[in-house]
Amino acid sequence: MCLMLAARIVYTEAFISNIVAEKAAEAFEDPRVVGMPQLEGSGALSNTRTAAGGFSMGQVVQEAEPVFSGAHEGLCLCSSRLLLPLWELLFL
């Protein structure tokens, strides 16, 4: 929603003030919201070696999945809402 307010892409007739748009844009400069994607389960990869230094075939390594930032999720949501009218068009 902050991305839509910052870009002034809101489907209402109400006018969005400059202060609201600036505060919404400042939310994307917060390092708690915007950051590099991280991998979950990456700690399991460090435990794959045994004490002797060999590779252990008995342990299951979990597949790491990326955790994207809130800004990435907001951008995906905003773009999906912008593209929604295109999906509803009839294709011949």
MMTF fields as JSON, N, C-alpha, C and O atoms, coordinates in Angstrom:
{
  "mmtfVersion": "1.0.0",
  "mmtfProducer": "UNKNOWN",
  "numBonds": 367,
  "numAtoms": 368,
  "numGroups": 92,
  "numChains": 1,
  "numModels": 1,
  "chainsPerModel": [1],
  "groupsPerChain": [92],
  "chainIdList": ["A"],
  "bondAtomList": [4, 2, 8, 6, 12, 10, 16, 14, 20, 18, 24, 22, 28, 26, 32, 30, 36, 34, 40, 38, 44, 42, 48, 46, 52, 50, 56, 54, 60, 58, 64, 62, 68, 66, 72, 70, 76, 74, 80, 78, 84, 82, 88, 86, 92, 90, 96, 94, 100, 98, 104, 102, 108, 106, 112, 110, 116, 114, 120, 118, 124, 122, 128, 126, 132, 130, 136, 134, 140, 138, 144, 142, 148, 146, 152, 150, 156, 154, 160, 158, 164, 162, 168, 166, 172, 170, 176, 174, 180, 178, 184, 182, 188, 186, 192, 190, 196, 194, 200, 198, 204, 202, 208, 206, 212, 210, 216, 214, 220, 218, 224, 222, 228, 226, 232, 230, 236, 234, 240, 238, 244, 242, 248, 246, 252, 250, 256, 254, 260, 258, 264, 262, 268, 266, 272, 270, 276, 274, 280, 278, 284, 282, 288, 286, 292, 290, 296, 294, 300, 298, 304, 302, 308, 306, 312, 310, 316, 314, 320, 318, 324, 322, 328, 326, 332, 330, 336, 334, 340, 338, 344, 342, 348, 346, 352, 350, 356, 354, 360, 358, 364, 362],
  "bondOrderList": [1, 1, 1, 1, 1, 1, 1, 1, 1, 1, 1, 1, 1, 1, 1, 1, 1, 1, 1, 1, 1, 1, 1, 1, 1, 1, 1, 1, 1, 1, 1, 1, 1, 1, 1, 1, 1, 1, 1, 1, 1, 1, 1, 1, 1, 1, 1, 1, 1, 1, 1, 1, 1, 1, 1, 1, 1, 1, 1, 1, 1, 1, 1, 1, 1, 1, 1, 1, 1, 1, 1, 1, 1, 1, 1, 1, 1, 1, 1, 1, 1, 1, 1, 1, 1, 1, 1, 1, 1, 1, 1],
  "groupList": [{"groupName": "MET", "atomNameList": ["N", "CA", "C", "O"], "elementList": ["N", "C", "C", "O"], "formalChargeList": [0, 0, 0, 0], "bondAtomList": [1, 0, 2, 1, 3, 2], "bondOrderList": [1, 1, 2], "singleLetterCode": "M", "chemCompType": "L-PEPTIDE LINKING"}, {"groupName": "CYS", "atomNameList": ["N", "CA", "C", "O"], "elementList": ["N", "C", "C", "O"], "formalChargeList": [0, 0, 0, 0], "bondAtomList": [1, 0, 2, 1, 3, 2], "bondOrderList": [1, 1, 2], "singleLetterCode": "C", "chemCompType": "L-PEPTIDE LINKING"}, {"groupName": "LEU", "atomNameList": ["N", "CA", "C", "O"], "elementList": ["N", "C", "C", "O"], "formalChargeList": [0, 0, 0, 0], "bondAtomList": [1, 0, 2, 1, 3, 2], "bondOrderList": [1, 1, 2], "singleLetterCode": "L", "chemCompType": "L-PEPTIDE LINKING"}, {"groupName": "ALA", "atomNameList": ["N", "CA", "C", "O"], "elementList": ["N", "C", "C", "O"], "formalChargeList": [0, 0, 0, 0], "bondAtomList": [1, 0, 2, 1, 3, 2], "bondOrderList": [1, 1, 2], "singleLetterCode": "A", "chemCompType": "L-PEPTIDE LINKING"}, {"groupName": "ARG", "atomNameList": ["N", "CA", "C", "O"], "elementList": ["N", "C", "C", "O"], "formalChargeList": [0, 0, 0, 0], "bondAtomList": [1, 0, 2, 1, 3, 2], "bondOrderList": [1, 1, 2], "singleLetterCode": "R", "chemCompType": "L-PEPTIDE LINKING"}, {"groupName": "ILE", "atomNameList": ["N", "CA", "C", "O"], "elementList": ["N", "C", "C", "O"], "formalChargeList": [0, 0, 0, 0], "bondAtomList": [1, 0, 2, 1, 3, 2], "bondOrderList": [1, 1, 2], "singleLetterCode": "I", "chemCompType": "L-PEPTIDE LINKING"}, {"groupName": "VAL", "atomNameList": ["N", "CA", "C", "O"], "elementList": ["N", "C", "C", "O"], "formalChargeList": [0, 0, 0, 0], "bondAtomList": [1, 0, 2, 1, 3, 2], "bondOrderList": [1, 1, 2], "singleLetterCode": "V", "chemCompType": "L-PEPTIDE LINKING"}, {"groupName": "TYR", "atomNameList": ["N", "CA", "C", "O"], "elementList": ["N", "C", "C", "O"], "formalChargeList": [0, 0, 0, 0], "bondAtomList": [1, 0, 2, 1, 3, 2], "bondOrderList": [1, 1, 2], "singleLetterCode": "Y", "chemCompType": "L-PEPTIDE LINKING"}, {"groupName": "THR", "atomNameList": ["N", "CA", "C", "O"], "elementList": ["N", "C", "C", "O"], "formalChargeList": [0, 0, 0, 0], "bondAtomList": [1, 0, 2, 1, 3, 2], "bondOrderList": [1, 1, 2], "singleLetterCode": "T", "chemCompType": "L-PEPTIDE LINKING"}, {"groupName": "GLU", "atomNameList": ["N", "CA", "C", "O"], "elementList": ["N", "C", "C", "O"], "formalChargeList": [0, 0, 0, 0], "bondAtomList": [1, 0, 2, 1, 3, 2], "bondOrderList": [1, 1, 2], "singleLetterCode": "E", "chemCompType": "L-PEPTIDE LINKING"}, {"groupName": "PHE", "atomNameList": ["N", "CA", "C", "O"], "elementList": ["N", "C", "C", "O"], "formalChargeList": [0, 0, 0, 0], "bondAtomList": [1, 0, 2, 1, 3, 2], "bondOrderList": [1, 1, 2], "singleLetterCode": "F", "chemCompType": "L-PEPTIDE LINKING"}, {"groupName": "SER", "atomNameList": ["N", "CA", "C", "O"], "elementList": ["N", "C", "C", "O"], "formalChargeList": [0, 0, 0, 0], "bondAtomList": [1, 0, 2, 1, 3, 2], "bondOrderList": [1, 1, 2], "singleLetterCode": "S", "chemCompType": "L-PEPTIDE LINKING"}, {"groupName": "ASN", "atomNameList": ["N", "CA", "C", "O"], "elementList": ["N", "C", "C", "O"], "formalChargeList": [0, 0, 0, 0], "bondAtomList": [1, 0, 2, 1, 3, 2], "bondOrderList": [1, 1, 2], "singleLetterCode": "N", "chemCompType": "L-PEPTIDE LINKING"}, {"groupName": "LYS", "atomNameList": ["N", "CA", "C", "O"], "elementList": ["N", "C", "C", "O"], "formalChargeList": [0, 0, 0, 0], "bondAtomList": [1, 0, 2, 1, 3, 2], "bondOrderList": [1, 1, 2], "singleLetterCode": "K", "chemCompType": "L-PEPTIDE LINKING"}, {"groupName": "ASP", "atomNameList": ["N", "CA", "C", "O"], "elementList": ["N", "C", "C", "O"], "formalChargeList": [0, 0, 0, 0], "bondAtomList": [1, 0, 2, 1, 3, 2], "bondOrderList": [1, 1, 2], "singleLetterCode": "D", "chemCompType": "L-PEPTIDE LINKING"}, {"groupName": "PRO", "atomNameList": ["N", "CA", "C", "O"], "elementList": ["N", "C", "C", "O"], "formalChargeList": [0, 0, 0, 0], "bondAtomList": [1, 0, 2, 1, 3, 2], "bondOrderList": [1, 1, 2], "singleLetterCode": "P", "chemCompType": "L-PEPTIDE LINKING"}, {"groupName": "GLY", "atomNameList": ["N", "CA", "C", "O"], "elementList": ["N", "C", "C", "O"], "formalChargeList": [0, 0, 0, 0], "bondAtomList": [1, 0, 2, 1, 3, 2], "bondOrderList": [1, 1, 2], "singleLetterCode": "G", "chemCompType": "PEPTIDE LINKING"}, {"groupName": "GLN", "atomNameList": ["N", "CA", "C", "O"], "elementList": ["N", "C", "C", "O"], "formalChargeList": [0, 0, 0, 0], "bondAtomList": [1, 0, 2, 1, 3, 2], "bondOrderList": [1, 1, 2], "singleLetterCode": "Q", "chemCompType": "L-PEPTIDE LINKING"}, {"groupName": "HIS", "atomNameList": ["N", "CA", "C", "O"], "elementList": ["N", "C", "C", "O"], "formalChargeList": [0, 0, 0, 0], "bondAtomList": [1, 0, 2, 1, 3, 2], "bondOrderList": [1, 1, 2], "singleLetterCode": "H", "chemCompType": "L-PEPTIDE LINKING"}, {"groupName": "TRP", "atomNameList": ["N", "CA", "C", "O"], "elementList": ["N", "C", "C", "O"], "formalChargeList": [0, 0, 0, 0], "bondAtomList": [1, 0, 2, 1, 3, 2], "bondOrderList": [1, 1, 2], "singleLetterCode": "W", "chemCompType": "L-PEPTIDE LINKING"}],
  "groupTypeList": [0, 1, 2, 0, 2, 3, 3, 4, 5, 6, 7, 8, 9, 3, 10, 5, 11, 12, 5, 6, 3, 9, 13, 3, 3, 9, 3, 10, 9, 14, 15, 4, 6, 6, 16, 0, 15, 17, 2, 9, 16, 11, 16, 3, 2, 11, 12, 8, 4, 8, 3, 3, 16, 16, 10, 11, 0, 16, 17, 6, 6, 17, 9, 3, 9, 15, 6, 10, 11, 16, 3, 18, 9, 16, 2, 1, 2, 1, 11, 11, 4, 2, 2, 2, 15, 2, 19, 9, 2, 2, 10, 2],
  "groupIdList": [1, 2, 3, 4, 5, 6, 7, 8, 9, 10, 11, 12, 13, 14, 15, 16, 17, 18, 19, 20, 21, 22, 23, 24, 25, 26, 27, 28, 29, 30, 31, 32, 33, 34, 35, 36, 37, 38, 39, 40, 41, 42, 43, 44, 45, 46, 47, 48, 49, 50, 51, 52, 53, 54, 55, 56, 57, 58, 59, 60, 61, 62, 63, 64, 65, 66, 67, 68, 69, 70, 71, 72, 73, 74, 75, 76, 77, 78, 79, 80, 81, 82, 83, 84, 85, 86, 87, 88, 89, 90, 91, 92],
  "secStructList": [7, 2, 2, 2, 2, 2, 6, 6, 7, 7, 7, 1, 1, 1, 7, 7, 7, 2, 2, 2, 2, 2, 2, 2, 2, 2, 2, 6, 6, 7, 6, 6, 6, 1, 7, 7, 7, 3, 3, 3, 6, 4, 4, 4, 4, 4, 4, 7, 5, 7, 6, 6, 1, 7, 5, 7, 6, 6, 1, 7, 7, 7, 7, 7, 3, 3, 3, 7, 7, 2, 2, 2, 2, 2, 2, 2, 2, 2, 2, 2, 2, 2, 2, 2, 2, 2, 2, 6, 1, 7, 7, 7],
  "xCoordList": [0.822, 0.0, 0.87, 0.521, 2.015, 2.911, 3.426, 3.568, 3.708, 4.197, 3.135, 3.449, 1.884, 0.803, 0.593, 0.289, 0.754, 0.624, 1.799, 1.621, 3.009, 4.186, 4.144, 4.561, 3.644, 3.546, 2.24, 2.01, 1.389, 0.073, -0.783, -1.456, -0.731, -1.55, -2.637, -2.508, -3.673, -4.776, -6.056, -6.258, -6.918, -8.15, -9.287, -10.4, -9.01, -10.061, -10.087, -9.139, -11.148, -11.292, -10.642, -10.483, -10.269, -9.682, -8.266, -7.527, -7.913, -6.585, -5.598, -5.898, -4.435, -3.392, -2.457, -1.894, -2.298, -1.445, 0.026, 0.401, 0.841, 2.275, 2.923, 3.876, 2.418, 2.991, 2.788, 3.702, 1.609, 1.333, 2.214, 2.752, 2.369, 3.212, 4.675, 5.378, 5.149, 6.537, 6.78, 7.819, 5.842, 5.994, 5.953, 6.662, 5.131, 5.086, 6.385, 6.856, 6.968, 8.252, 9.374, 10.304, 9.304, 10.321, 10.285, 11.298, 9.147, 9.053, 9.951, 10.404, 10.216, 11.063, 12.545, 13.381, 12.892, 14.283, 14.644, 15.805, 13.674, 13.907, 14.623, 14.111, 15.792, 16.509, 15.789, 16.109, 14.821, 14.058, 13.054, 12.648, 12.649, 11.677, 12.378, 11.994, 13.401, 14.116, 15.456, 16.189, 15.769, 17.049, 17.324, 16.534, 18.425, 18.801, 18.01, 17.762, 17.609, 16.93, 17.875, 19.073, 17.333, 18.129, 17.612, 16.472, 18.448, 18.069, 17.732, 18.501, 16.573, 16.213, 16.829, 16.96, 17.203, 17.762, 19.222, 19.757, 19.893, 21.299, 22.183, 23.322, 21.691, 22.456, 22.608, 23.547, 21.712, 21.794, 22.95, 23.458, 23.374, 24.471, 25.81, 26.713, 25.968, 27.24, 27.436, 28.562, 26.382, 26.483, 26.672, 26.473, 27.046, 27.15, 28.493, 28.646, 29.459, 30.778, 30.802, 30.189, 31.506, 31.66, 32.885, 33.595, 33.137, 34.28, 35.601, 36.594, 35.62, 36.855, 37.103, 38.15, 36.194, 36.37, 35.758, 35.839, 35.15, 34.525, 33.092, 32.531, 32.508, 31.123, 30.201, 30.402, 29.21, 28.275, 27.098, 26.39, 26.884, 25.764, 24.484, 23.424, 24.566, 23.409, 22.539, 21.45, 22.983, 22.215, 21.428, 21.898, 20.237, 19.396, 19.657, 19.579, 19.964, 20.198, 18.906, 18.381, 18.402, 17.169, 17.459, 18.501, 16.518, 16.677, 16.426, 15.421, 17.335, 17.215, 16.205, 16.205, 15.351, 14.354, 14.614, 14.87, 14.551, 14.808, 13.658, 12.49, 14.007, 13.029, 13.203, 14.208, 12.227, 12.329, 11.874, 11.15, 12.296, 11.967, 10.518, 9.851, 10.054, 8.703, 8.525, 7.436, 9.599, 9.525, 9.324, 8.584, 9.973, 9.805, 8.37, 7.758, 7.841, 6.464, 5.481, 4.503, 5.733, 4.865, 4.918, 3.9, 6.112, 6.256, 5.512, 4.875, 5.584, 4.842, 3.336, 2.6, 2.884, 1.46, 0.975, -0.088, 1.752, 1.369, 1.346, 0.42, 2.355, 2.381, 1.254, 0.707, 0.897, -0.215, -1.537, -2.407, -1.691, -2.915, -2.969, -4.046, -1.8, -1.772, -2.056, -2.664, -1.625, -1.815, -3.159, -3.497, -3.922, -5.211, -6.151, -6.774, -6.294, -7.19, -6.739, -7.571, -5.44, -4.964, -5.362, -5.64, -5.39, -5.769, -7.261, -7.68, -8.053, -9.492, -9.915, -11.081, -8.991, -9.317, -9.529, -8.89, -10.429, -10.668, -9.544, -9.131, -9.059, -7.981, -8.567, -9.209, -8.343, -8.89, -7.856, -8.148],
  "yCoordList": [-1.184, 0.0, 1.253, 2.259, 1.185, 2.351, 2.649, 3.812, 1.599, 1.815, 2.486, 3.364, 2.083, 2.69, 4.146, 4.993, 4.435, 5.82, 6.664, 7.817, 6.09, 6.842, 7.136, 8.208, 6.192, 6.389, 7.065, 7.362, 7.303, 7.923, 7.11, 7.649, 5.776, 4.86, 4.32, 3.216, 5.066, 4.652, 4.87, 5.921, 3.869, 3.931, 4.588, 4.063, 5.722, 6.474, 7.881, 8.324, 8.548, 9.916, 10.925, 12.095, 10.473, 11.383, 11.765, 10.955, 13.0, 13.511, 13.092, 13.2, 12.619, 12.223, 13.409, 13.931, 13.826, 14.987, 14.621, 13.449, 15.65, 15.436, 14.848, 14.076, 15.204, 14.701, 13.194, 12.475, 12.714, 11.281, 10.538, 9.479, 11.074, 10.427, 10.417, 9.438, 11.493, 11.542, 10.564, 9.905, 10.456, 9.514, 8.072, 7.214, 7.805, 6.459, 6.135, 4.998, 7.124, 6.902, 6.698, 5.934, 7.37, 7.204, 5.806, 5.332, 5.149, 3.796, 2.828, 1.836, 3.098, 2.209, 2.486, 1.748, 3.523, 3.781, 3.19, 3.244, 2.629, 2.015, 0.678, -0.175, 0.467, -0.794, -2.009, -3.137, -1.808, -2.947, -3.443, -4.605, -2.562, -2.93, -3.354, -4.338, -2.612, -2.866, -3.499, -2.984, -4.587, -5.23, -6.308, -6.534, -6.953, -8.041, -9.288, -9.534, -10.084, -11.333, -12.275, -12.317, -13.017, -13.956, -15.356, -15.544, -16.329, -17.717, -18.357, -18.269, -19.005, -19.779, -21.154, -21.67, -21.741, -23.082, -23.116, -24.197, -21.967, -21.965, -22.505, -22.894, -22.536, -23.106, -24.605, -25.176, -25.257, -26.701, -27.077, -28.195, -26.161, -26.465, -26.531, -27.227, -25.837, -25.842, -27.117, -27.406, -27.893, -29.106, -30.355, -31.459, -30.229, -31.399, -32.098, -33.185, -31.543, -32.166, -32.925, -32.5, -34.032, -34.794, -34.291, -33.415, -34.839, -34.411, -34.755, -34.052, -35.832, -36.241, -35.418, -35.577, -34.56, -33.724, -34.317, -33.706, -35.486, -36.114, -35.654, -35.0, -35.998, -35.629, -36.692, -37.881, -36.29, -37.226, -37.443, -36.495, -38.673, -38.995, -39.268, -39.451, -39.299, -39.638, -38.457, -38.65, -37.239, -36.065, -35.521, -35.526, -35.059, -34.448, -32.944, -32.292, -32.411, -30.976, -30.338, -30.685, -29.402, -28.723, -27.745, -27.091, -27.665, -26.731, -25.314, -25.041, -24.429, -23.038, -22.299, -22.439, -21.518, -20.721, -19.247, -18.887, -18.395, -16.968, -16.316, -16.655, -15.388, -14.576, -13.156, -12.502, -12.688, -11.376, -10.29, -10.562, -9.076, -7.945, -7.519, -7.949, -6.682, -6.154, -5.279, -5.214, -4.599, -3.768, -4.631, -4.251, -5.783, -6.703, -7.216, -7.265, -7.594, -8.081, -6.98, -7.248, -5.752, -4.632, -4.325, -3.998, -4.43, -4.205, -5.27, -4.96, -6.511, -7.586, -7.366, -7.571, -6.952, -6.702, -5.542, -5.619, -4.468, -3.293, -3.616, -3.219, -4.332, -4.67, -5.627, -5.546, -6.534, -7.434, -6.676, -7.003, -5.669, -4.866, -3.996, -3.746, -3.531, -2.739, -3.597, -3.121, -4.848, -5.739, -6.464, -7.147, -6.329, -7.016, -6.704, -7.632, -5.447, -5.196, -5.894, -6.232, -6.111, -6.813, -8.283, -8.856, -8.893, -10.3, -10.498, -11.578, -9.46, -9.583, -9.316, -9.516, -8.864, -8.631, -9.952, -10.958, -9.925, -11.124, -11.298, -10.34, -12.508, -12.82, -13.61, -14.641, -13.123, -13.797, -14.606, -15.24],
  "zCoordList": [0.0, 0.0, 0.0, -0.618, 0.702, 0.711, -0.684, -1.062, -1.456, -2.815, -3.668, -4.472, -3.502, -4.272, -3.86, -4.7, -2.573, -2.122, -2.594, -2.987, -2.555, -2.983, -4.476, -4.914, -5.252, -6.699, -7.095, -8.268, -6.103, -6.323, -7.288, -8.166, -7.09, -7.887, -6.96, -6.431, -6.768, -5.91, -6.69, -7.299, -6.665, -7.449, -6.679, -6.637, -6.08, -5.405, -5.978, -6.627, -5.736, -6.221, -5.274, -5.622, -4.081, -3.102, -3.529, -4.09, -3.253, -3.587, -2.505, -1.316, -2.905, -1.962, -1.775, -2.738, -0.531, -0.277, -0.473, -0.456, -0.658, -0.848, 0.394, 0.29, 1.563, 2.815, 2.923, 3.327, 2.569, 2.623, 1.631, 1.956, 0.434, -0.571, -0.146, -0.395, 0.493, 0.955, 2.092, 2.122, 3.029, 4.142, 3.643, 4.167, 2.639, 2.07, 1.348, 1.396, 0.68, 0.003, 1.012, 0.751, 2.16, 3.199, 3.807, 4.323, 3.755, 4.302, 3.548, 4.119, 2.275, 1.493, 1.703, 1.182, 2.449, 2.789, 4.141, 4.549, 4.836, 6.137, 5.936, 5.211, 6.556, 6.342, 6.905, 6.53, 7.798, 8.3, 7.272, 7.306, 6.352, 5.323, 4.043, 3.409, 3.671, 2.424, 2.771, 3.615, 2.138, 2.39, 1.365, 0.449, 1.528, 0.631, 0.997, 2.178, 0.002, 0.326, 1.068, 0.785, 2.005, 2.783, 2.537, 2.112, 2.804, 2.597, 3.927, 4.884, 3.981, 5.158, 5.014, 3.904, 6.116, 6.078, 5.681, 5.435, 5.609, 5.223, 6.342, 6.085, 7.561, 8.66, 8.533, 9.088, 7.819, 7.632, 6.723, 6.802, 5.859, 4.95, 5.667, 5.202, 6.774, 7.492, 8.291, 8.698, 8.533, 9.332, 8.487, 8.994, 7.23, 6.368, 6.482, 5.923, 7.164, 7.343, 8.674, 9.653, 8.692, 9.924, 10.66, 10.167, 11.834, 12.635, 11.953, 12.138, 11.166, 10.485, 9.228, 8.6, 8.847, 7.665, 6.414, 5.348, 6.509, 5.349, 5.183, 6.062, 4.057, 3.771, 4.345, 4.099, 5.092, 5.703, 4.773, 4.431, 4.364, 3.48, 4.266, 3.668, 5.594, 6.398, 6.77, 7.309, 6.501, 6.892, 5.708, 4.57, 5.999, 4.977, 4.981, 6.022, 3.82, 3.693, 3.213, 2.156, 4.003, 3.618, 2.495, 2.464, 1.581, 0.468, 0.96, 1.617, 0.641, 1.081, 0.216, -1.007, 0.85, 0.144, 0.443, 1.591, -0.573, -0.323, 0.439, 0.243, 1.3, 2.02, 1.501, 1.78, 0.749, 0.13, 1.091, 2.049, 0.836, 1.699, 1.498, 0.557, 2.385, 2.278, 1.054, 0.484, 0.644, -0.56, -1.796, -2.704, -1.839, -2.969, -3.022, -4.089, -1.869, -1.814, -2.214, -2.911, -1.78, -2.151, -3.63, -4.241, -4.212, -5.65, -6.442, -7.449, -6.004, -6.675, -6.562, -7.528, -5.39, -5.191, -6.045, -6.661, -6.081, -6.866, -8.354, -9.061, -8.832, -10.26, -10.619, -11.719, -9.713, -10.013, -10.069, -10.877, -9.218, -9.268, -10.516, -11.058, -10.976, -12.205, -13.434, -14.394, -13.413, -14.56, -14.548, -15.514, -13.481, -13.382, -14.541, -15.056, -14.986, -16.125, -17.408, -18.25, -17.568, -18.766, -18.76, -19.813, -17.581, -17.492, -17.772, -18.19, -17.542, -17.745, -19.181, -19.519, -20.041, -21.448, -22.173, -21.868, -23.126, -23.925, -24.932, -25.586, -25.054, -25.983, -27.139, -26.939, -28.339, -29.517, -30.214, -31.228]
}
